[in-house]
Amino acid sequence: MSKILGPIISEKSMSEASKGRFTFRVLRSATKAEIKKEVEKRFKVNVVKTFTVNIKGRSLRAGVRREEVSLAPFKKAIVVLKKDQKITLFDIGGKE
């Protein structure tokens, strides 16, 4: 089973991607070593360092009736690649 759930695409993560740091949403049980191994296998790159952050669930009000909705907690992994390597999943057209 894959430990990586998907990329996190935001303004901050895209600016970090230009510096060689790529952000992914991962299983909460995933370890740094498992994340490194999975990224290297899936994208054929060399991971230098892995950072992980546990994001706690929060509640917010949404909808017409402003009902309270809970967002689930998740884990975020930031991987640093070897210089001059990149993951094409984070490429955006027109910018380099």
C-alpha positions as CSV (number, residue, x, y, z in Angstrom):
1,M,0.0,0.0,0.0
2,S,1.3,3.4,-0.9
3,K,2.2,5.7,2.0
4,I,1.8,8.9,-0.2
5,L,-1.7,10.1,-0.6
6,G,-1.0,12.9,-3.0
7,P,0.8,16.2,-3.6
8,I,-0.2,19.4,-1.7
9,I,-0.6,22.1,-4.3
10,S,-0.6,25.6,-2.7
11,E,1.1,28.9,-3.4
12,K,3.7,28.2,-0.7
13,S,4.4,24.6,-1.8
14,M,4.8,25.7,-5.4
15,S,7.3,28.4,-4.4
16,E,9.2,25.7,-2.3
17,A,9.1,23.3,-5.3
18,S,11.2,25.8,-7.2
19,K,13.8,25.5,-4.5
20,G,13.8,21.7,-4.6
21,R,11.4,21.0,-1.7
22,F,8.3,19.1,-2.5
23,T,5.3,18.7,-0.3
24,F,3.0,15.6,0.0
25,R,0.1,14.5,2.0
26,V,1.0,11.1,3.6
27,L,-0.5,8.4,5.8
28,R,-0.3,9.3,9.5
29,S,1.5,6.1,10.2
30,A,4.2,6.7,7.6
31,T,7.8,7.2,8.8
32,K,10.5,9.4,7.3
33,A,12.4,6.3,6.0
34,E,9.2,4.9,4.3
35,I,8.4,8.3,2.8
36,K,11.9,8.6,1.4
37,K,11.9,5.1,-0.1
38,E,8.4,5.6,-1.7
39,V,9.3,9.0,-3.3
40,E,12.6,7.7,-4.7
41,K,10.8,4.6,-6.1
42,R,7.8,6.4,-7.6
43,F,9.5,9.5,-9.0
44,K,13.1,8.1,-9.7
45,V,14.8,10.9,-7.8
46,N,17.3,11.0,-4.9
47,V,15.9,12.3,-1.6
48,V,18.4,14.2,0.6
49,K,16.2,15.0,3.6
50,T,12.7,14.5,4.8
51,F,10.6,16.6,7.1
52,T,7.2,15.6,8.5
53,V,4.5,17.7,10.2
54,N,1.4,16.5,11.9
55,I,-1.5,18.8,11.1
56,K,-4.3,18.7,13.7
57,G,-7.9,18.6,12.6
58,R,-9.8,21.8,13.0
59,S,-13.4,22.9,12.8
60,L,-14.9,25.6,10.7
61,R,-18.3,26.9,9.8
62,A,-19.5,26.2,6.2
63,G,-22.6,26.2,4.1
64,V,-25.7,28.4,4.0
65,R,-26.7,27.4,7.5
66,R,-23.2,28.0,8.8
67,E,-23.0,24.5,10.3
68,E,-19.8,23.4,12.0
69,V,-17.7,21.0,9.9
70,S,-14.7,19.1,11.2
71,L,-11.6,18.7,9.1
72,A,-9.7,15.5,9.7
73,P,-6.1,15.5,10.9
74,F,-3.4,14.5,8.5
75,K,0.4,14.3,8.1
76,K,2.4,16.4,5.7
77,A,5.8,15.4,4.4
78,I,8.4,17.8,2.8
79,V,11.2,16.1,0.9
80,V,14.4,17.8,-0.3
81,L,15.9,16.4,-3.5
82,K,19.4,16.4,-4.8
83,K,20.4,19.6,-6.6
84,D,19.1,19.9,-10.1
85,Q,16.4,17.2,-9.7
86,K,12.7,17.8,-9.7
87,I,9.3,16.1,-9.7
88,T,7.4,16.9,-12.9
89,L,4.1,16.7,-11.0
90,F,4.8,20.1,-9.5
91,D,5.7,21.8,-12.8
92,I,3.5,24.7,-13.9
93,G,3.3,25.9,-17.5
94,G,5.1,29.1,-18.5
95,K,7.4,29.4,-15.5
96,E,10.9,28.1,-14.9
